[in-house]
Amino acid sequence: MASDLDFSPPEVPEPTFLENLLRYGLFLGAIFQLICVLAIIVPIPKSHDAEAEPAEPRSAEVTRKPKATVPSANKRPKKETKKKR
């Protein structure tokens, strides 16, 4: 009766190339997501030199002319008609 029990480890097939690729791809994706979440949570201190620089590009943005809105030819004013009863 004791000789009937088989305690040898089960046969597990070796993972294929695609299974390995999937496994390591998922690990890399998880690490990338953790880095992105940490980048949002952990604040990065700004240096004083970097605050003085953006003043110049903003002045270039102010000189841009806003686009004039052209009324569309497809949109016609709706006719206002009363319901006839």
Buried (B, 14 or more C-beta within 10 A) or exposed (E): EEEEEEEEEEEEEEEEEEEEEEEEEEEEEEEEEEEEEEEEEEEEEEEEEEEEEEEEEEEEEEEEEEEEEEEEEEEEEEEEEEEEE
